[in-house]
Amino acid sequence: MNALMDNLVGFLVVLAIFALVALPSLIGLARERRVDRSLRAAAGARQDAWRPPRPQAFVTTTVTVHS
């Protein structure tokens, strides 16, 4: 019974160390995904707000006489 408890405690210790090592990476990944979503939303809003310029119904010209 003692060996079983030692194995269980060892397994839990290894699992806890793995969680401590992986936690900063997972937090960073979640933050990057949040930033990517907000950038995509901002780009989509900017693209929706952009409208092509209206074509002009008239053309203006300047005539200059050179001697």
Secondary structure, DSSP 8 states (H G I E B T S, - for coil): -HHHHHHHHHHHHHHHHHHHHHHHHHHHHHHHHHHHHHHHHHHHHHHHH-------SS---------
